[in-house]
Amino acid sequence: MTRGADDEGAAGVPDSWTITTDVLRAAHDPNLFDGRELYGPADYAELPLPDELHPDAATHRRVAERLRARVLGGGGAFAGQAPAA
């Protein structure tokens, strides 16, 4: 992936994605959140995307753990509900 002036940098998140996130958040839906909470610049420094696009197994695991905590944890859309087996 080529990074240019329109990019935020780490993890290749373009400004247009950030703008879209800001617009969606303005809808005041508590279930919307910034995906960089799951994988952001600090994660990229530790677990870079091997081909600059697809996460490896360790990165998938980190994202899944954070998503589970975010969705099933306190205040999440499915707080207190156990995942289906």
ABEGO torsion letter per residue (X at the ends): XBBBAABAEBGGBBAAAAAAAAAAAAAGBAABBBAAAABBAAAAAABBBAAGABBBAAAAAAAAAAAAAAAABBGBAABGBBBBX
